[in-house]
Amino acid sequence: LVNIARQCGMNISTVSRFLAALQLRGYVFQEPDTGRYGLSFKICRLGRNVSSHADLCGICLPYMRQLGHQFGEAVSLLVEHEESVVCLDTVADSGPMLVSVRRSGNVTPMHCSDGGKLFLCDYTPARLEQYVAGRGLGWYTPHTITTLERLRRELLQVRMQGYAADQEEYELGVRGVAGPIKDYTNKVVAAIEVNAPAVRMTPEHLYELLPPLLESCGKISRRLGWEPEMDPKPAWRR
């Protein structure tokens, strides 16, 4: 522990807290005889995730820039990691003043994120219950979904319409809409989100955003092996 703290240039108590968190998540282990810490093989999986996410960013970035330029709003690429939503990248065009722009690495609970709702749509009923039991449905604003029954109704609506919205559920004054990116297994592997101040993200503006947003998500999904036949009648094409 002392050697790790010295090499990191941090105090021992801080390093101890970080190691405890990493050990809890299975990224490091401590030998019972010597007390030495080592990396587990789970770190290899994390490395593979970073590599695949880098490829995904490269595919999505041109579409995100086009959407940002077209609408002058913040456009973010979101993925699921350990039952949370992580922002991989954000494009913010030089349009009207932006608020609460997501930054790379930002983490958001899934039940109050438009992208998170898309990921939760892939959960089985049993896994959804397990998620709620383990993570809880934290309250962030008066609009946050805080009951399992209401979350089920929301996810049913998301499945029917083919996109998800955040109606000031995580932060007051900020609304967003997200489209799904699917791979060859028809699983949602990422989401592209457009968010804006609530005063600009009116229902009219949201529906103006939807066609190009969902078209871009569809093009990206095709590059990942998804085919429209996997979703016979997406709601936005009915």
ChimeraX attribute file (.defattr): number of C-alpha atoms within 10 A of each C-alpha:
attribute: neighborCount
match mode: 1-to-1
recipient: residues
	/A:1	14
	/A:2	13
	/A:3	9
	/A:4	15
	/A:5	15
	/A:6	12
	/A:7	8
	/A:8	11
	/A:9	10
	/A:10	12
	/A:11	13
	/A:12	16
	/A:13	12
	/A:14	11
	/A:15	18
	/A:16	15
	/A:17	11
	/A:18	12
	/A:19	19
	/A:20	16
	/A:21	13
	/A:22	14
	/A:23	17
	/A:24	11
	/A:25	12
	/A:26	14
	/A:27	19
	/A:28	18
	/A:29	18
	/A:30	15
	/A:31	9
	/A:32	8
	/A:33	6
	/A:34	7
	/A:35	10
	/A:36	10
	/A:37	15
	/A:38	12
	/A:39	14
	/A:40	14
	/A:41	11
	/A:42	12
	/A:43	13
	/A:44	12
	/A:45	12
	/A:46	12
	/A:47	11
	/A:48	11
	/A:49	13
	/A:50	13
	/A:51	11
	/A:52	11
	/A:53	15
	/A:54	12
	/A:55	11
	/A:56	17
	/A:57	15
	/A:58	10
	/A:59	16
	/A:60	21
	/A:61	17
	/A:62	13
	/A:63	20
	/A:64	27
	/A:65	18
	/A:66	17
	/A:67	22
	/A:68	21
	/A:69	17
	/A:70	13
	/A:71	16
	/A:72	20
	/A:73	25
	/A:74	26
	/A:75	31
	/A:76	27
	/A:77	25
	/A:78	31
	/A:79	21
	/A:80	22
	/A:81	11
	/A:82	7
	/A:83	17
	/A:84	17
	/A:85	26
	/A:86	24
	/A:87	23
	/A:88	21
	/A:89	19
	/A:90	22
	/A:91	23
	/A:92	20
	/A:93	20
	/A:94	12
	/A:95	13
	/A:96	12
	/A:97	11
	/A:98	16
	/A:99	14
	/A:100	12
	/A:101	18
	/A:102	22
	/A:103	14
	/A:104	14
	/A:105	12
	/A:106	12
	/A:107	17
	/A:108	19
	/A:109	19
	/A:110	22
	/A:111	32
	/A:112	27
	/A:113	27
	/A:114	30
	/A:115	35
	/A:116	26
	/A:117	25
	/A:118	29
	/A:119	25
	/A:120	22
	/A:121	19
	/A:122	16
	/A:123	13
	/A:124	10
	/A:125	12
	/A:126	8
	/A:127	12
	/A:128	17
	/A:129	15
	/A:130	13
	/A:131	17
	/A:132	16
	/A:133	11
	/A:134	10
	/A:135	14
	/A:136	15
	/A:137	19
	/A:138	15
	/A:139	13
	/A:140	15
	/A:141	13
	/A:142	12
	/A:143	15
	/A:144	20
	/A:145	19
	/A:146	17
	/A:147	13
	/A:148	16
	/A:149	9
	/A:150	11
	/A:151	20
	/A:152	16
	/A:153	10
	/A:154	18
	/A:155	20
	/A:156	12
	/A:157	14
	/A:158	19
	/A:159	16
	/A:160	13
	/A:161	14
	/A:162	18
	/A:163	25
	/A:164	24
	/A:165	24
	/A:166	23
	/A:167	20
	/A:168	20
	/A:169	22
	/A:170	24
	/A:171	17
	/A:172	14
	/A:173	16
	/A:174	21
	/A:175	24
	/A:176	23
	/A:177	25
	/A:178	31
	/A:179	26
	/A:180	28
	/A:181	28
	/A:182	22
	/A:183	18
	/A:184	14
	/A:185	12
	/A:186	17
	/A:187	16
	/A:188	21
	/A:189	19
	/A:190	28
	/A:191	28
	/A:192	26
	/A:193	26
	/A:194	31
	/A:195	25
	/A:196	24
	/A:197	20
	/A:198	16
	/A:199	9
	/A:200	16
	/A:201	21
	/A:202	13
	/A:203	10
	/A:204	9
	/A:205	11
	/A:206	18
	/A:207	13
	/A:208	12
	/A:209	18
	/A:210	17
	/A:211	14
	/A:212	15
	/A:213	24
	/A:214	19
	/A:215	13
	/A:216	22
	/A:217	22
	/A:218	19
	/A:219	16
	/A:220	20
	/A:221	25
	/A:222	16
	/A:223	14
	/A:224	18
	/A:225	12
	/A:226	20
	/A:227	18
	/A:228	12
	/A:229	8
	/A:230	11
	/A:231	11
	/A:232	9
	/A:233	12
	/A:234	15
	/A:235	13
	/A:236	12
	/A:237	9
	/A:238	6
